[in-house]
Amino acid sequence: MLPQGFLEQTVEIGRVIGLAPQMPLLSHLAVGGFVSHGVWNSMLESVWCGIPMVVWPLGVEQQANAFLLVKDFEMEVEIKLDNRKENDVIVAAETIEKTIKQLIDLENGIRVKMEEH
């Protein structure tokens, strides 16, 4: 699923892993943000740990979960909230990059809200 050579190119700036114990990872001081598809337990764990999240819902209840925390509580940033088939487009790398940069901005209101909760 990752482009050829991606892991080698990013070894110094990040880490891609499979399933992992999420709470210990989110609780680590080095974690500044979290990218998720918006499943409810991940969202709750992110809020509990005070970690801002980029959400990219893919289906089922994820869209409603993401909408709640992005639009109603303003505690997350979305890559793309509308996952209806007629709006199924490829999201550009630039869009993903811009969204993640928005998340890690220390002056970001989302980060402040997460720290308050």
MOPAC internal coordinates of N, CA, C and O (Angstrom, degrees):
PM7 1SCF
backbone

  N    0.0000 0     0.00 0     0.00 0    0    0    0
  C    1.4320 1     0.00 0     0.00 0    1    0    0
  C    1.5344 1   110.85 1     0.00 0    2    1    0
  O    1.2310 1   119.37 1   153.44 1    3    2    1
  N    1.3099 1   118.80 1   -26.56 1    3    2    1
  C    1.4628 1   121.39 1   178.25 1    5    3    2
  C    1.5265 1   109.35 1   -87.26 1    6    5    3
  O    1.2310 1   120.23 1   -31.06 1    7    6    5
  N    1.3191 1   117.17 1   148.94 1    7    6    5
  C    1.4690 1   119.67 1   178.26 1    9    7    6
  C    1.5289 1   111.13 1   -61.85 1   10    9    7
  O    1.2310 1   120.93 1   -29.31 1   11   10    9
  N    1.3046 1   115.83 1   150.69 1   11   10    9
  C    1.4582 1   120.71 1   179.50 1   13   11   10
  C    1.5276 1   109.63 1   -58.53 1   14   13   11
  O    1.2310 1   120.28 1   -48.82 1   15   14   13
  N    1.3240 1   117.07 1   131.18 1   15   14   13
  C    1.4480 1   123.18 1   178.55 1   17   15   14
  C    1.5196 1   115.02 1    84.17 1   18   17   15
  O    1.2310 1   119.83 1   179.37 1   19   18   17
  N    1.3393 1   117.94 1    -0.63 1   19   18   17
  C    1.4714 1   121.44 1  -176.49 1   21   19   18
  C    1.5221 1   112.17 1   -60.22 1   22   21   19
  O    1.2310 1   120.31 1   131.72 1   23   22   21
  N    1.3179 1   117.02 1   -48.28 1   23   22   21
  C    1.4662 1   120.45 1  -177.48 1   25   23   22
  C    1.5250 1   111.75 1   -62.18 1   26   25   23
  O    1.2310 1   120.40 1   139.26 1   27   26   25
  N    1.3212 1   116.84 1   -40.74 1   27   26   25
  C    1.4584 1   120.54 1   178.99 1   29   27   26
  C    1.5304 1   111.01 1   -66.13 1   30   29   27
  O    1.2310 1   120.27 1   142.04 1   31   30   29
  N    1.3277 1   117.08 1   -37.96 1   31   30   29
  C    1.4649 1   121.55 1  -177.50 1   33   31   30
  C    1.5232 1   112.79 1   -73.17 1   34   33   31
  O    1.2310 1   120.15 1   156.15 1   35   34   33
  N    1.3108 1   117.32 1   -23.85 1   35   34   33
  C    1.4683 1   120.52 1  -174.29 1   37   35   34
  C    1.5222 1   113.54 1  -111.72 1   38   37   35
  O    1.2310 1   119.74 1  -171.45 1   39   38   37
  N    1.3143 1   118.10 1     8.55 1   39   38   37
  C    1.4627 1   121.51 1  -174.71 1   41   39   38
  C    1.5269 1   112.46 1   -59.84 1   42   41   39
  O    1.2310 1   119.45 1   150.22 1   43   42   41
  N    1.3186 1   118.65 1   -29.78 1   43   42   41
  C    1.4646 1   121.82 1  -178.29 1   45   43   42
  C    1.5279 1   113.42 1   -87.09 1   46   45   43
  O    1.2310 1   119.76 1   166.27 1   47   46   45
  N    1.3365 1   118.07 1   -13.73 1   47   46   45
  C    1.4710 1   119.52 1  -174.11 1   49   47   46
  C    1.5219 1   114.49 1  -118.22 1   50   49   47
  O    1.2310 1   119.73 1   176.05 1   51   50   49
  N    1.3007 1   118.12 1    -3.95 1   51   50   49
  C    1.4560 1   119.40 1  -178.99 1   53   51   50
  C    1.5087 1   111.31 1  -174.65 1   54   53   51
  O    1.2310 1   120.99 1     3.55 1   55   54   53
  N    1.3062 1   115.70 1  -176.45 1   55   54   53
  C    1.4480 1   120.86 1  -177.75 1   57   55   54
  C    1.5211 1   108.80 1  -144.04 1   58   57   55
  O    1.2310 1   120.71 1   -45.06 1   59   58   57
  N    1.3223 1   116.25 1   134.94 1   59   58   57
  C    1.4574 1   122.66 1   175.14 1   61   59   58
  C    1.5172 1   106.89 1  -113.65 1   62   61   59
  O    1.2310 1   120.70 1   -55.25 1   63   62   61
  N    1.3353 1   116.27 1   124.75 1   63   62   61
  C    1.4629 1   120.51 1  -179.51 1   65   63   62
  C    1.5192 1   109.31 1  -134.32 1   66   65   63
  O    1.2310 1   120.62 1   -12.83 1   67   66   65
  N    1.3142 1   116.43 1   167.17 1   67   66   65
  C    1.4565 1   121.87 1   174.72 1   69   67   66
  C    1.5190 1   109.81 1   -80.71 1   70   69   67
  O    1.2310 1   120.55 1    33.83 1   71   70   69
  N    1.3084 1   116.56 1  -146.17 1   71   70   69
  C    1.4596 1   120.39 1   178.84 1   73   71   70
  C    1.5205 1   110.34 1   -63.74 1   74   73   71
  O    1.2310 1   121.24 1   -39.72 1   75   74   73
  N    1.3177 1   115.23 1   140.28 1   75   74   73
  C    1.4612 1   120.96 1  -178.44 1   77   75   74
  C    1.5230 1   108.66 1  -148.10 1   78   77   75
  O    1.2310 1   120.01 1   -20.34 1   79   78   77
  N    1.3314 1   117.58 1   159.66 1   79   78   77
  C    1.4687 1   119.77 1   176.68 1   81   79   78
  C    1.5333 1   109.23 1   -67.31 1   82   81   79
  O    1.2310 1   121.06 1   -72.91 1   83   82   81
  N    1.3084 1   115.58 1   107.09 1   83   82   81
  C    1.4586 1   121.31 1  -169.51 1   85   83   82
  C    1.5264 1   114.46 1   -67.48 1   86   85   83
  O    1.2310 1   119.44 1   136.00 1   87   86   85
  N    1.3220 1   118.67 1   -44.00 1   87   86   85
  C    1.4684 1   120.56 1  -176.45 1   89   87   86
  C    1.5314 1   112.36 1   -61.00 1   90   89   87
  O    1.2310 1   118.84 1   132.95 1   91   90   89
  N    1.3298 1   119.82 1   -47.05 1   91   90   89
  C    1.4678 1   118.21 1   177.33 1   93   91   90
  C    1.5301 1   112.58 1   -61.21 1   94   93   91
  O    1.2310 1   120.38 1   143.80 1   95   94   93
  N    1.3174 1   116.89 1   -36.20 1   95   94   93
  C    1.4613 1   119.57 1   178.94 1   97   95   94
  C    1.5215 1   111.41 1   -68.30 1   98   97   95
  O    1.2310 1   120.19 1   133.18 1   99   98   97
  N    1.3294 1   117.24 1   -46.82 1   99   98   97
  C    1.4646 1   120.76 1  -179.33 1  101   99   98
  C    1.5223 1   111.76 1   -66.43 1  102  101   99
  O    1.2310 1   120.31 1   154.50 1  103  102  101
  N    1.3139 1   117.01 1   -25.50 1  103  102  101
  C    1.4673 1   121.31 1  -179.72 1  105  103  102
  C    1.5278 1   112.85 1   -81.85 1  106  105  103
  O    1.2310 1   120.28 1   169.34 1  107  106  105
  N    1.3222 1   117.06 1   -10.66 1  107  106  105
  C    1.4645 1   120.54 1  -176.95 1  109  107  106
  C    1.5270 1   110.28 1   -71.27 1  110  109  107
  O    1.2310 1   120.67 1   -40.81 1  111  110  109
  N    1.3229 1   116.32 1   139.19 1  111  110  109
  C    1.4667 1   121.67 1  -177.24 1  113  111  110
  C    1.5280 1   113.65 1   -62.65 1  114  113  111
  O    1.2310 1   120.03 1   156.65 1  115  114  113
  N    1.3210 1   117.54 1   -23.35 1  115  114  113
  C    1.4628 1   120.66 1  -178.06 1  117  115  114
  C    1.5258 1   112.94 1   -78.12 1  118  117  115
  O    1.2310 1   119.94 1   166.38 1  119  118  117
  N    1.3250 1   117.72 1   -13.62 1  119  118  117
  C    1.4643 1   121.04 1  -176.67 1  121  119  118
  C    1.5237 1   109.45 1   -82.79 1  122  121  119
  O    1.2310 1   121.20 1   -58.80 1  123  122  121
  N    1.3327 1   115.30 1   121.20 1  123  122  121
  C    1.4601 1   120.10 1  -179.42 1  125  123  122
  C    1.5072 1   113.41 1  -109.49 1  126  125  123
  O    1.2310 1   120.22 1   171.72 1  127  126  125
  N    1.3310 1   117.19 1    -8.28 1  127  126  125
  C    1.4560 1   121.21 1  -179.26 1  129  127  126
  C    1.5110 1   110.09 1  -172.31 1  130  129  127
  O    1.2310 1   121.27 1   -10.95 1  131  130  129
  N    1.3285 1   115.17 1   169.05 1  131  130  129
  C    1.4538 1   121.37 1  -171.93 1  133  131  130
  C    1.5211 1   107.74 1  -146.32 1  134  133  131
  O    1.2310 1   119.87 1   -48.95 1  135  134  133
  N    1.3287 1   117.85 1   131.05 1  135  134  133
  C    1.4633 1   122.64 1   175.62 1  137  135  134
  C    1.5179 1   107.41 1  -104.65 1  138  137  135
  O    1.2310 1   120.36 1   -53.25 1  139  138  137
  N    1.3347 1   116.92 1   126.75 1  139  138  137
  C    1.4627 1   121.08 1  -175.54 1  141  139  138
  C    1.5197 1   110.51 1  -141.29 1  142  141  139
  O    1.2310 1   121.06 1   -21.56 1  143  142  141
  N    1.3210 1   115.57 1   158.44 1  143  142  141
  C    1.4586 1   120.91 1   174.86 1  145  143  142
  C    1.5257 1   111.50 1   -84.12 1  146  145  143
  O    1.2310 1   119.81 1   174.33 1  147  146  145
  N    1.3162 1   117.97 1    -5.67 1  147  146  145
  C    1.4598 1   120.59 1   171.55 1  149  147  146
  C    1.5125 1   116.21 1    97.52 1  150  149  147
  O    1.2310 1   119.96 1  -157.68 1  151  150  149
  N    1.3186 1   117.68 1    22.32 1  151  150  149
  C    1.4553 1   118.98 1   175.23 1  153  151  150
  C    1.5329 1   107.52 1   -71.22 1  154  153  151
  O    1.2310 1   120.74 1   -34.66 1  155  154  153
  N    1.3165 1   116.20 1   145.34 1  155  154  153
  C    1.4634 1   121.72 1  -167.99 1  157  155  154
  C    1.5263 1   113.61 1   -57.72 1  158  157  155
  O    1.2310 1   119.71 1   134.97 1  159  158  157
  N    1.3370 1   118.15 1   -45.03 1  159  158  157
  C    1.4664 1   118.66 1  -177.03 1  161  159  158
  C    1.5274 1   111.53 1   -63.44 1  162  161  159
  O    1.2310 1   119.67 1   143.17 1  163  162  161
  N    1.3200 1   118.24 1   -36.83 1  163  162  161
  C    1.4692 1   120.72 1   177.28 1  165  163  162
  C    1.5195 1   111.25 1   -64.91 1  166  165  163
  O    1.2310 1   120.84 1   140.74 1  167  166  165
  N    1.3155 1   115.99 1   -39.26 1  167  166  165
  C    1.4579 1   119.75 1  -179.78 1  169  167  166
  C    1.5271 1   111.04 1   -67.14 1  170  169  167
  O    1.2310 1   120.51 1   137.49 1  171  170  169
  N    1.3247 1   116.63 1   -42.51 1  171  170  169
  C    1.4656 1   119.98 1   178.47 1  173  171  170
  C    1.5268 1   111.25 1   -64.70 1  174  173  171
  O    1.2310 1   120.61 1   138.05 1  175  174  173
  N    1.3239 1   116.43 1   -41.95 1  175  174  173
  C    1.4651 1   120.08 1   179.42 1  177  175  174
  C    1.5240 1   110.95 1   -64.51 1  178  177  175
  O    1.2310 1   120.19 1   142.49 1  179  178  177
  N    1.3168 1   117.24 1   -37.51 1  179  178  177
  C    1.4578 1   121.28 1   177.44 1  181  179  178
  C    1.5271 1   111.01 1   -64.05 1  182  181  179
  O    1.2310 1   120.42 1   135.14 1  183  182  181
  N    1.3224 1   116.81 1   -44.86 1  183  182  181
  C    1.4707 1   121.07 1   177.88 1  185  183  182
  C    1.5248 1   109.88 1   -64.24 1  186  185  183
  O    1.2310 1   120.39 1   134.81 1  187  186  185
  N    1.3185 1   116.87 1   -45.19 1  187  186  185
  C    1.4692 1   121.52 1  -179.16 1  189  187  186
  C    1.5259 1   111.07 1   -57.07 1  190  189  187
  O    1.2310 1   120.69 1   138.21 1  191  190  189
  N    1.3431 1   116.29 1   -41.79 1  191  190  189
  C    1.4636 1   121.08 1  -177.70 1  193  191  190
  C    1.5307 1   112.44 1   -85.53 1  194  193  191
  O    1.2310 1   120.37 1   175.04 1  195  194  193
  N    1.3337 1   116.89 1    -4.96 1  195  194  193
  C    1.4618 1   120.34 1   179.73 1  197  195  194
  C    1.5149 1   113.71 1    71.60 1  198  197  195
  O    1.2310 1   120.47 1  -150.79 1  199  198  197
  N    1.3278 1   116.70 1    29.21 1  199  198  197
  C    1.4599 1   121.70 1  -177.88 1  201  199  198
  C    1.5259 1   109.80 1  -102.84 1  202  201  199
  O    1.2310 1   119.92 1   -60.25 1  203  202  201
  N    1.3349 1   117.76 1   119.75 1  203  202  201
  C    1.4622 1   120.27 1   176.63 1  205  203  202
  C    1.5278 1   110.52 1   -61.96 1  206  205  203
  O    1.2310 1   120.67 1   -30.09 1  207  206  205
  N    1.3195 1   116.32 1   149.91 1  207  206  205
  C    1.4520 1   120.54 1  -173.75 1  209  207  206
  C    1.5202 1   111.64 1  -131.43 1  210  209  207
  O    1.2310 1   121.14 1   -38.76 1  211  210  209
  N    1.3246 1   115.43 1   141.24 1  211  210  209
  C    1.4585 1   122.74 1   165.98 1  213  211  210
  C    1.5162 1   105.09 1   -95.79 1  214  213  211
  O    1.2310 1   120.42 1   -52.76 1  215  214  213
  N    1.3110 1   116.80 1   127.24 1  215  214  213
  C    1.4587 1   119.86 1  -177.60 1  217  215  214
  C    1.5301 1   109.57 1  -116.62 1  218  217  215
  O    1.2310 1   121.95 1   -41.37 1  219  218  217
  N    1.3377 1   113.87 1   138.63 1  219  218  217
  C    1.4613 1   122.01 1  -179.50 1  221  219  218
  C    1.5266 1   106.70 1  -137.51 1  222  221  219
  O    1.2310 1   120.03 1   -99.38 1  223  222  221
  N    1.3416 1   117.54 1    80.62 1  223  222  221
  C    1.4642 1   120.75 1  -175.22 1  225  223  222
  C    1.5274 1   111.82 1   -64.89 1  226  225  223
  O    1.2310 1   121.21 1   -41.05 1  227  226  225
  N    1.3193 1   115.29 1   138.95 1  227  226  225
  C    1.4544 1   121.02 1  -177.97 1  229  227  226
  C    1.5221 1   113.21 1  -112.71 1  230  229  227
  O    1.2310 1   119.36 1   161.09 1  231  230  229
  N    1.3095 1   118.83 1   -18.91 1  231  230  229
  C    1.4528 1   119.28 1  -179.56 1  233  231  230
  C    1.5075 1   112.86 1   172.39 1  234  233  231
  O    1.2310 1   121.24 1     8.68 1  235  234  233
  N    1.3079 1   115.24 1  -171.32 1  235  234  233
  C    1.4596 1   126.16 1   178.44 1  237  235  234
  C    1.5279 1   110.04 1    48.70 1  238  237  235
  O    1.2310 1   119.85 1    50.90 1  239  238  237
  N    1.3280 1   117.90 1  -129.10 1  239  238  237
  C    1.4678 1   121.67 1  -177.07 1  241  239  238
  C    1.5213 1   112.20 1   -85.44 1  242  241  239
  O    1.2310 1   120.18 1   176.98 1  243  242  241
  N    1.3028 1   117.26 1    -3.02 1  243  242  241
  C    1.4616 1   121.20 1  -174.38 1  245  243  242
  C    1.5279 1   112.58 1   -59.96 1  246  245  243
  O    1.2310 1   120.27 1   143.54 1  247  246  245
  N    1.3150 1   117.09 1   -36.46 1  247  246  245
  C    1.4677 1   120.69 1   180.00 1  249  247  246
  C    1.5266 1   110.63 1   -63.07 1  250  249  247
  O    1.2310 1   120.18 1   133.31 1  251  250  249
  N    1.3241 1   117.25 1   -46.69 1  251  250  249
  C    1.4708 1   120.79 1   179.48 1  253  251  250
  C    1.5282 1   110.72 1   -64.96 1  254  253  251
  O    1.2310 1   120.31 1   138.23 1  255  254  253
  N    1.3211 1   117.01 1   -41.77 1  255  254  253
  C    1.4667 1   120.97 1   178.00 1  257  255  254
  C    1.5252 1   110.69 1   -59.72 1  258  257  255
  O    1.2310 1   121.03 1   131.70 1  259  258  257
  N    1.3160 1   115.63 1   -48.30 1  259  258  257
  C    1.4629 1   120.83 1  -178.33 1  261  259  258
  C    1.5203 1   110.82 1   -63.28 1  262  261  259
  O    1.2310 1   120.37 1   135.91 1  263  262  261
  N    1.3170 1   116.90 1   -44.09 1  263  262  261
  C    1.4676 1   120.63 1  -179.14 1  265  263  262
  C    1.5228 1   110.37 1   -59.24 1  266  265  263
  O    1.2310 1   120.55 1   137.92 1  267  266  265
  N    1.3270 1   116.56 1   -42.08 1  267  266  265
  C    1.4607 1   121.19 1  -179.68 1  269  267  266
  C    1.5316 1   111.26 1   -58.61 1  270  269  267
  O    1.2310 1   120.44 1   129.81 1  271  270  269
  N    1.3272 1   116.76 1   -50.19 1  271  270  269
  C    1.4621 1   119.28 1  -176.03 1  273  271  270
  C    1.5255 1   113.83 1   -81.05 1  274  273  271
  O    1.2310 1   119.58 1   155.74 1  275  274  273
  N    1.3339 1   118.41 1   -24.26 1  275  274  273
  C    1.4653 1   120.62 1   178.16 1  277  275  274
  C    1.5221 1   110.81 1   -82.88 1  278  277  275
  O    1.2310 1   120.21 1   127.56 1  279  278  277
  N    1.3185 1   117.20 1   -52.44 1  279  278  277
  C    1.4686 1   121.26 1  -172.44 1  281  279  278
  C    1.5232 1   113.34 1   -89.04 1  282  281  279
  O    1.2310 1   119.87 1   136.00 1  283  282  281
  N    1.3218 1   117.86 1   -44.00 1  283  282  281
  C    1.4650 1   120.17 1  -175.65 1  285  283  282
  C    1.5244 1   112.68 1   -80.25 1  286  285  283
  O    1.2310 1   120.03 1   131.99 1  287  286  285
  N    1.3318 1   117.55 1   -48.01 1  287  286  285
  C    1.4649 1   121.13 1  -175.74 1  289  287  286
  C    1.5269 1   113.60 1   -98.74 1  290  289  287
  O    1.2310 1   120.29 1   168.54 1  291  290  289
  N    1.3454 1   117.04 1   -11.46 1  291  290  289
  C    1.4665 1   122.98 1  -179.81 1  293  291  290
  C    1.5254 1   112.23 1    51.12 1  294  293  291
  O    1.2310 1   121.06 1  -134.30 1  295  294  293
  N    1.3373 1   115.57 1    45.70 1  295  294  293
  C    1.4617 1   121.46 1  -178.20 1  297  295  294
  C    1.5253 1   112.51 1  -111.86 1  298  297  295
  O    1.2310 1   120.03 1  -176.36 1  299  298  297
  N    1.3207 1   117.55 1     3.64 1  299  298  297
  C    1.4581 1   121.20 1  -179.14 1  301  299  298
  C    1.5173 1   109.52 1  -144.71 1  302  301  299
  O    1.2310 1   121.30 1   -13.77 1  303  302  301
  N    1.3231 1   115.11 1   166.23 1  303  302  301
  C    1.4571 1   123.04 1   174.74 1  305  303  302
  C    1.5197 1   106.63 1  -117.01 1  306  305  303
  O    1.2310 1   120.33 1   -41.27 1  307  306  305
  N    1.3358 1   116.98 1   138.73 1  307  306  305
  C    1.4598 1   118.70 1  -179.66 1  309  307  306
  C    1.5154 1   111.27 1  -104.29 1  310  309  307
  O    1.2310 1   121.25 1   -35.83 1  311  310  309
  N    1.3293 1   115.22 1   144.17 1  311  310  309
  C    1.4622 1   120.58 1   169.69 1  313  311  310
  C    1.5193 1   107.13 1   -82.49 1  314  313  311
  O    1.2310 1   120.63 1   132.42 1  315  314  313
  N    1.3207 1   116.39 1   -47.58 1  315  314  313
  C    1.4600 1   121.99 1   179.54 1  317  315  314
  C    1.5195 1   106.63 1  -158.27 1  318  317  315
  O    1.2310 1   120.32 1   -60.54 1  319  318  317
  N    1.3300 1   117.00 1   119.46 1  319  318  317
  C    1.4608 1   119.77 1  -178.95 1  321  319  318
  C    1.5176 1   113.25 1   -92.15 1  322  321  319
  O    1.2310 1   119.69 1   154.28 1  323  322  321
  N    1.3015 1   118.19 1   -25.72 1  323  322  321
  C    1.4616 1   121.01 1  -174.58 1  325  323  322
  C    1.5233 1   109.75 1   -91.29 1  326  325  323
  O    1.2310 1   120.57 1   -75.75 1  327  326  325
  N    1.3374 1   116.52 1   104.25 1  327  326  325
  C    1.4644 1   119.32 1  -177.73 1  329  327  326
  C    1.5254 1   113.14 1  -106.07 1  330  329  327
  O    1.2310 1   120.20 1  -158.38 1  331  330  329
  N    1.3449 1   117.22 1    21.62 1  331  330  329
  C    1.4649 1   119.51 1   176.07 1  333  331  330
  C    1.5226 1   109.53 1   -66.91 1  334  333  331
  O    1.2310 1   120.66 1   -33.11 1  335  334  333
  N    1.3193 1   116.35 1   146.89 1  335  334  333
  C    1.4658 1   121.79 1  -175.56 1  337  335  334
  C    1.5265 1   112.57 1   -56.97 1  338  337  335
  O    1.2310 1   119.95 1   140.92 1  339  338  337
  N    1.3429 1   117.69 1   -39.08 1  339  338  337
  C    1.4634 1   119.10 1  -178.57 1  341  339  338
  C    1.5325 1   112.25 1   -68.06 1  342  341  339
  O    1.2310 1   120.38 1   164.85 1  343  342  341
  N    1.3060 1   116.88 1   -15.15 1  343  342  341
  C    1.4650 1   121.61 1   177.33 1  345  343  342
  C    1.5242 1   111.28 1  -108.35 1  346  345  343
  O    1.2310 1   120.62 1  -160.54 1  347  346  345
  N    1.3207 1   116.41 1    19.46 1  347  346  345
  C    1.4632 1   122.17 1  -177.03 1  349  347  346
  C    1.5283 1   109.69 1   -77.21 1  350  349  347
  O    1.2310 1   121.00 1   -81.23 1  351  350  349
  N    1.3094 1   115.68 1    98.77 1  351  350  349
  C    1.4588 1   121.29 1   179.44 1  353  351  350
  C    1.5243 1   108.57 1  -125.76 1  354  353  351
  O    1.2310 1   121.05 1   -20.56 1  355  354  353
  N    1.2924 1   115.59 1   159.44 1  355  354  353
  C    1.4589 1   120.15 1   175.73 1  357  355  354
  C    1.5234 1   107.71 1   -76.65 1  358  357  355
  O    1.2310 1   120.81 1   -49.47 1  359  358  357
  N    1.3094 1   116.06 1   130.53 1  359  358  357
  C    1.4590 1   121.00 1   178.89 1  361  359  358
  C    1.5246 1   107.88 1   -87.11 1  362  361  359
  O    1.2310 1   120.84 1   -54.11 1  363  362  361
  N    1.3162 1   116.01 1   125.89 1  363  362  361
  C    1.4630 1   121.78 1  -176.93 1  365  363  362
  C    1.5223 1   111.29 1   -68.24 1  366  365  363
  O    1.2310 1   120.87 1   -31.69 1  367  366  365
  N    1.3173 1   115.94 1   148.31 1  367  366  365
  C    1.4672 1   121.68 1   177.74 1  369  367  366
  C    1.5251 1   110.84 1   -57.35 1  370  369  367
  O    1.2310 1   120.48 1   145.14 1  371  370  369
  N    1.3189 1   116.70 1   -34.86 1  371  370  369
  C    1.4665 1   120.75 1   179.71 1  373  371  370
  C    1.5264 1   111.32 1   -63.82 1  374  373  371
  O    1.2310 1   120.61 1   143.39 1  375  374  373
  N    1.3287 1   116.45 1   -36.61 1  375  374  373
  C    1.4670 1   120.92 1   178.14 1  377  375  374
  C    1.5227 1   110.24 1   -65.95 1  378  377  375
  O    1.2310 1   120.55 1   136.09 1  379  378  377
  N    1.3150 1   116.55 1   -43.91 1  379  378  377
  C    1.4625 1   121.00 1   178.95 1  381  379  378
  C    1.5285 1   109.77 1   -63.94 1  382  381  379
  O    1.2310 1   120.49 1   134.85 1  383  382  381
  N    1.3234 1   116.67 1   -45.15 1  383  382  381
  C    1.4640 1   120.87 1   179.26 1  385  383  382
  C    1.5306 1   111.13 1   -60.51 1  386  385  383
  O    1.2310 1   120.27 1   133.98 1  387  386  385
  N    1.3163 1   117.09 1   -46.02 1  387  386  385
  C    1.4717 1   121.75 1  -179.93 1  389  387  386
  C    1.5254 1   110.81 1   -60.62 1  390  389  387
  O    1.2310 1   120.54 1   138.63 1  391  390  389
  N    1.3251 1   116.58 1   -41.37 1  391  390  389
  C    1.4605 1   121.22 1  -179.06 1  393  391  390
  C    1.5254 1   111.00 1   -65.98 1  394  393  391
  O    1.2310 1   120.24 1   136.33 1  395  394  393
  N    1.3129 1   117.15 1   -43.67 1  395  394  393
  C    1.4649 1   120.41 1   179.64 1  397  395  394
  C    1.5246 1   110.55 1   -66.33 1  398  397  395
  O    1.2310 1   120.03 1   140.80 1  399  398  397
  N    1.3191 1   117.55 1   -39.20 1  399  398  397
  C    1.4720 1   120.14 1   176.22 1  401  399  398
  C    1.5255 1   110.85 1   -62.89 1  402  401  399
  O    1.2310 1   120.68 1   141.74 1  403  402  401
  N    1.3307 1   116.31 1   -38.26 1  403  402  401
  C    1.4686 1   120.39 1   176.74 1  405  403  402
  C    1.5261 1   109.87 1   -61.84 1  406  405  403
  O    1.2310 1   120.57 1   139.86 1  407  406  405
  N    1.3143 1   116.51 1   -40.14 1  407  406  405
  C    1.4609 1   121.20 1  -179.71 1  409  407  406
  C    1.5255 1   112.01 1   -64.38 1  410  409  407
  O    1.2310 1   120.09 1   136.89 1  411  410  409
  N    1.3242 1   117.43 1   -43.11 1  411  410  409
  C    1.4641 1   119.58 1  -173.94 1  413  411  410
  C    1.5226 1   113.43 1   -85.39 1  414  413  411
  O    1.2310 1   120.01 1   177.82 1  415  414  413
  N    1.3196 1   117.59 1    -2.18 1  415  414  413
  C    1.4623 1   121.53 1   176.42 1  417  415  414
  C    1.5284 1   108.95 1   -61.83 1  418  417  415
  O    1.2310 1   120.52 1   -60.84 1  419  418  417
  N    1.3193 1   116.61 1   119.16 1  419  418  417
  C    1.4674 1   120.90 1  -175.82 1  421  419  418
  C    1.5250 1   112.95 1   -67.25 1  422  421  419
  O    1.2310 1   119.80 1   159.58 1  423  422  421
  N    1.3127 1   117.99 1   -20.42 1  423  422  421
  C    1.4646 1   121.49 1   178.05 1  425  423  422
  C    1.5262 1   111.57 1   -90.57 1  426  425  423
  O    1.2310 1   120.61 1  -176.05 1  427  426  425
  N    1.2830 1   116.44 1     3.95 1  427  426  425
  C    1.4587 1   123.96 1  -176.90 1  429  427  426
  C    1.5298 1   110.65 1   -66.47 1  430  429  427
  O    1.2310 1   120.16 1   -47.85 1  431  430  429
  N    1.3136 1   117.30 1   132.15 1  431  430  429
  C    1.4609 1   121.44 1   178.78 1  433  431  430
  C    1.5159 1   113.25 1   -62.76 1  434  433  431
  O    1.2310 1   120.35 1   152.82 1  435  434  433
  N    1.3156 1   116.94 1   -27.18 1  435  434  433
  C    1.4671 1   120.98 1   179.29 1  437  435  434
  C    1.5219 1   109.88 1   -66.09 1  438  437  435
  O    1.2310 1   120.47 1   136.62 1  439  438  437
  N    1.3077 1   116.71 1   -43.38 1  439  438  437
  C    1.4704 1   120.51 1   179.34 1  441  439  438
  C    1.5272 1   110.08 1   -61.12 1  442  441  439
  O    1.2310 1   120.23 1   138.33 1  443  442  441
  N    1.3222 1   117.16 1   -41.67 1  443  442  441
  C    1.4655 1   121.60 1   178.90 1  445  443  442
  C    1.5239 1   110.43 1   -62.64 1  446  445  443
  O    1.2310 1   120.11 1   134.82 1  447  446  445
  N    1.3425 1   117.40 1   -45.18 1  447  446  445
  C    1.4723 1   120.49 1   179.16 1  449  447  446
  C    1.5171 1   111.29 1   -61.74 1  450  449  447
  O    1.2310 1   120.25 1   139.80 1  451  450  449
  N    1.3253 1   117.13 1   -40.20 1  451  450  449
  C    1.4621 1   120.07 1   179.96 1  453  451  450
  C    1.5241 1   110.38 1   -64.71 1  454  453  451
  O    1.2310 1   120.33 1   140.70 1  455  454  453
  N    1.3222 1   116.98 1   -39.30 1  455  454  453
  C    1.4614 1   120.24 1  -179.93 1  457  455  454
  C    1.5254 1   111.28 1   -68.34 1  458  457  455
  O    1.2310 1   119.97 1   149.87 1  459  458  457
  N    1.3320 1   117.65 1   -30.13 1  459  458  457
  C    1.4648 1   121.54 1   178.55 1  461  459  458
  C    1.5223 1   111.76 1   -69.66 1  462  461  459
  O    1.2310 1   120.92 1   150.44 1  463  462  461
  N    1.3350 1   115.85 1   -29.56 1  463  462  461
  C    1.4579 1   119.72 1  -176.95 1  465  463  462
  C    1.4909 1   108.92 1   -97.51 1  466  465  463
  O    1.2310 1   120.10 1   180.00 1  467  466  465

